[in-house]
Amino acid sequence: MLNNVAHKDLRVIVRYGAQFGDNIGTVLVFPTEYVDVQREYPIFFRKEAATGEYQSVALLGFEKNENLSLRDDGRWEGAYVPGVLARGPFLIGFQEREVGGELIKDPMIHIDIEDPRVSRTEGHPVFLPQGGNSPYLEYISKILAGIREGIEVSKAMFAIYTELDLIEPVKLEIRPSEEENYSVVGLHTINQQKLRNLDGAQLERLNRSGFLEGAFLVLNSMSNVRRLIALKQRLRAQAAATA
């Protein structure tokens, strides 16, 4: 658990790269960040084999270890970094305390000390010299709060999408060039026809739940598949020019 005594001099390197585990083709995202995500990445649903529950993911590349937003100098290509990656070595944990004979779990910030981004010599300080939270830690706190809220919102969203039978599997066939062909499987999306065919009561219920907008954001995000293809083609051309 993070505290300003044991971790008073900790710093965090804010860069992105394969050495930090950022070379992934999909990343978990949440409905609470759909507005930002859909501007740059396609949003799909993925069904967890162990639980049978749906999760939202942003597509970052067309292969398992391909993240087209990563740059060799540690920069991120794009204006928005999904919260699960932007949080760096931090995560949400819980501390139990007894109140009136009942155990209450309070959310607390934890840090993975073994993460390669954690340093004592470079990066953003976690705490101020006087012991208060640094601006960077305040930023991380907001990201973690968004993730925690997003987990709960996601459960409610998928419950109503499933009840209304709005989710359908989709297989992406990507051909960036004559020599390349990629099949991305295991993804789901919103069935646009079934969304159109909802009756008035169903549509009102979906709208009042706040998840009608989410369905449209998912569908609108599909245009970003073309953006990823263009990005892959550009990176390939740059690599060929420097070879």
DAHU-V870251 format. One line per field, one symbol per residue. phi: phi as a letter, one per 40 degrees, with the letter a starting at -180 (. if undefined). A space follows every 10 residues. Layout:
phi: ???
This chain:
phi: .cacbcbcbc bbcbbbiccb gccbcbbcbb dcbddccccb bcbbbbcccc bgccbcbccb abbdbbbccc bccgcbchcb bddccccgcc acbbbcacbf gbcbbccbcb bcccccccab bahcccbcdc hcccdccccc dccccccccc cccccccccc ccccfcbbca bcbbbcaccb abbbbgbbac cccccccccd cccccccccg bccdcccccc cccccccccc cccccccccc ccc
